[in-house]
Amino acid sequence: MFKTLIRNSLILALGFYLSIYVLPEILHVNETVSKYLLMIPAFIWIVRSNNRWLLNMASIILGFLELAIFFLIFESF
């Protein structure tokens, strides 16, 4: 259960980072398109997973926290 939580949150954090920073700033993709490129696959993945809803919600929250840590570490230099 803990490995699933960490794996899911890391995948979501990477997706958040790609859709917030890499696609709009580096690849010049529209921000709205970038948002939907993350949200649609993430929604389908969470709905189709066999995990409990609490584990999925914890994965999303940890994903946002990891995203904040990524920004603090890599974008501050």
C-alpha atoms as an extended CHARMM CRD file, in Angstrom:
* protein
*
        77  EXT
         1         1  MET       CA              0.0000000000        0.0000000000        0.0000000000  PROA      1               0.0000000000
         2         2  PHE       CA              2.8360000000        2.4080000000        0.8400000000  PROA      2               0.0000000000
         3         3  LYS       CA              4.6970000000        1.5870000000       -2.3900000000  PROA      3               0.0000000000
         4         4  THR       CA              1.5160000000        2.2230000000       -4.3680000000  PROA      4               0.0000000000
         5         5  LEU       CA              1.0250000000        5.5690000000       -2.6470000000  PROA      5               0.0000000000
         6         6  ILE       CA              4.5850000000        6.6940000000       -3.3670000000  PROA      6               0.0000000000
         7         7  ARG       CA              4.4840000000        5.4560000000       -6.9770000000  PROA      7               0.0000000000
         8         8  ASN       CA              1.1590000000        7.1390000000       -7.7270000000  PROA      8               0.0000000000
         9         9  SER       CA              2.1730000000       10.4220000000       -6.1180000000  PROA      9               0.0000000000
        10        10  LEU       CA              5.5050000000       10.5170000000       -7.9980000000  PROA      10              0.0000000000
        11        11  ILE       CA              3.7650000000        9.8700000000      -11.3160000000  PROA      11              0.0000000000
        12        12  LEU       CA              1.2190000000       12.5930000000      -10.6140000000  PROA      12              0.0000000000
        13        13  ALA       CA              3.9190000000       15.0370000000       -9.4780000000  PROA      13              0.0000000000
        14        14  LEU       CA              5.8660000000       14.4360000000      -12.6770000000  PROA      14              0.0000000000
        15        15  GLY       CA              2.7090000000       14.9690000000      -14.7090000000  PROA      15              0.0000000000
        16        16  PHE       CA              1.9270000000       18.1740000000      -12.8190000000  PROA      16              0.0000000000
        17        17  TYR       CA              5.4710000000       19.4350000000      -13.4230000000  PROA      17              0.0000000000
        18        18  LEU       CA              5.2910000000       18.6370000000      -17.1230000000  PROA      18              0.0000000000
        19        19  SER       CA              1.9110000000       20.2820000000      -17.5670000000  PROA      19              0.0000000000
        20        20  ILE       CA              2.7080000000       23.3820000000      -15.5140000000  PROA      20              0.0000000000
        21        21  TYR       CA              6.2740000000       24.1630000000      -16.5100000000  PROA      21              0.0000000000
        22        22  VAL       CA              7.6950000000       22.0910000000      -19.3570000000  PROA      22              0.0000000000
        23        23  LEU       CA              4.8650000000       22.1260000000      -21.8880000000  PROA      23              0.0000000000
        24        24  PRO       CA              3.9120000000       25.8400000000      -21.7150000000  PROA      24              0.0000000000
        25        25  GLU       CA              7.3430000000       27.3480000000      -21.0850000000  PROA      25              0.0000000000
        26        26  ILE       CA              9.7130000000       25.1450000000      -23.0530000000  PROA      26              0.0000000000
        27        27  LEU       CA              7.5940000000       23.4840000000      -25.7450000000  PROA      27              0.0000000000
        28        28  HSD       CA              5.2480000000       26.5050000000      -26.1620000000  PROA      28              0.0000000000
        29        29  VAL       CA              2.0580000000       24.4730000000      -25.8300000000  PROA      29              0.0000000000
        30        30  ASN       CA             -1.0780000000       26.3930000000      -24.9120000000  PROA      30              0.0000000000
        31        31  GLU       CA             -1.7460000000       26.3000000000      -21.1510000000  PROA      31              0.0000000000
        32        32  THR       CA             -5.3060000000       25.0710000000      -21.5730000000  PROA      32              0.0000000000
        33        33  VAL       CA             -4.1830000000       22.2070000000      -23.8030000000  PROA      33              0.0000000000
        34        34  SER       CA             -1.4240000000       21.4070000000      -21.3350000000  PROA      34              0.0000000000
        35        35  LYS       CA             -3.9170000000       21.2710000000      -18.4810000000  PROA      35              0.0000000000
        36        36  TYR       CA             -6.1750000000       18.8510000000      -20.3210000000  PROA      36              0.0000000000
        37        37  LEU       CA             -3.2170000000       16.7050000000      -21.3940000000  PROA      37              0.0000000000
        38        38  LEU       CA             -2.6320000000       16.0070000000      -17.7080000000  PROA      38              0.0000000000
        39        39  MET       CA             -6.1410000000       15.9740000000      -16.2980000000  PROA      39              0.0000000000
        40        40  ILE       CA             -7.7700000000       13.5580000000      -18.7220000000  PROA      40              0.0000000000
        41        41  PRO       CA             -5.1830000000       10.7360000000      -18.3690000000  PROA      41              0.0000000000
        42        42  ALA       CA             -4.8670000000       11.3190000000      -14.6020000000  PROA      42              0.0000000000
        43        43  PHE       CA             -8.6450000000       11.1780000000      -14.1500000000  PROA      43              0.0000000000
        44        44  ILE       CA             -8.9290000000        7.9900000000      -16.2030000000  PROA      44              0.0000000000
        45        45  TRP       CA             -6.0090000000        6.4190000000      -14.3160000000  PROA      45              0.0000000000
        46        46  ILE       CA             -7.4740000000        7.2320000000      -10.8970000000  PROA      46              0.0000000000
        47        47  VAL       CA            -10.9740000000        6.0860000000      -11.8270000000  PROA      47              0.0000000000
        48        48  ARG       CA             -9.7890000000        2.7960000000      -13.3000000000  PROA      48              0.0000000000
        49        49  SER       CA             -7.4010000000        1.9720000000      -10.4430000000  PROA      49              0.0000000000
        50        50  ASN       CA             -8.4100000000       -0.6990000000       -7.9840000000  PROA      50              0.0000000000
        51        51  ASN       CA             -7.2450000000        1.3450000000       -5.0130000000  PROA      51              0.0000000000
        52        52  ARG       CA             -9.4880000000        2.8280000000       -2.3790000000  PROA      52              0.0000000000
        53        53  TRP       CA            -10.5770000000        6.4030000000       -2.8740000000  PROA      53              0.0000000000
        54        54  LEU       CA             -8.6510000000        7.4960000000        0.2260000000  PROA      54              0.0000000000
        55        55  LEU       CA             -5.3990000000        6.1640000000       -1.2320000000  PROA      55              0.0000000000
        56        56  ASN       CA             -6.0820000000        8.0010000000       -4.4900000000  PROA      56              0.0000000000
        57        57  MET       CA             -6.8020000000       11.2720000000       -2.6820000000  PROA      57              0.0000000000
        58        58  ALA       CA             -3.6430000000       10.8800000000       -0.5980000000  PROA      58              0.0000000000
        59        59  SER       CA             -1.6900000000       10.2790000000       -3.8170000000  PROA      59              0.0000000000
        60        60  ILE       CA             -3.0190000000       13.5120000000       -5.3080000000  PROA      60              0.0000000000
        61        61  ILE       CA             -2.1590000000       15.5150000000       -2.1780000000  PROA      61              0.0000000000
        62        62  LEU       CA              1.3280000000       14.0110000000       -1.9930000000  PROA      62              0.0000000000
        63        63  GLY       CA              1.7500000000       14.7100000000       -5.7030000000  PROA      63              0.0000000000
        64        64  PHE       CA              1.0310000000       18.3980000000       -5.1000000000  PROA      64              0.0000000000
        65        65  LEU       CA              3.4680000000       18.4530000000       -2.1740000000  PROA      65              0.0000000000
        66        66  GLU       CA              6.1710000000       16.8110000000       -4.2740000000  PROA      66              0.0000000000
        67        67  LEU       CA              5.5090000000       19.3220000000       -7.0320000000  PROA      67              0.0000000000
        68        68  ALA       CA              6.0630000000       22.1450000000       -4.5430000000  PROA      68              0.0000000000
        69        69  ILE       CA              9.3250000000       20.5320000000       -3.4680000000  PROA      69              0.0000000000
        70        70  PHE       CA             10.4080000000       20.1630000000       -7.1200000000  PROA      70              0.0000000000
        71        71  PHE       CA              9.7700000000       23.8640000000       -7.6770000000  PROA      71              0.0000000000
        72        72  LEU       CA             11.6060000000       24.8410000000       -4.5150000000  PROA      72              0.0000000000
        73        73  ILE       CA             14.6410000000       22.7530000000       -5.3860000000  PROA      73              0.0000000000
        74        74  PHE       CA             14.9590000000       23.1590000000       -9.1460000000  PROA      74              0.0000000000
        75        75  GLU       CA             13.4100000000       26.5330000000       -9.9040000000  PROA      75              0.0000000000
        76        76  SER       CA             15.0790000000       28.5190000000       -7.1340000000  PROA      76              0.0000000000
        77        77  PHE       CA             18.5380000000       28.4330000000       -8.7510000000  PROA      77              0.0000000000
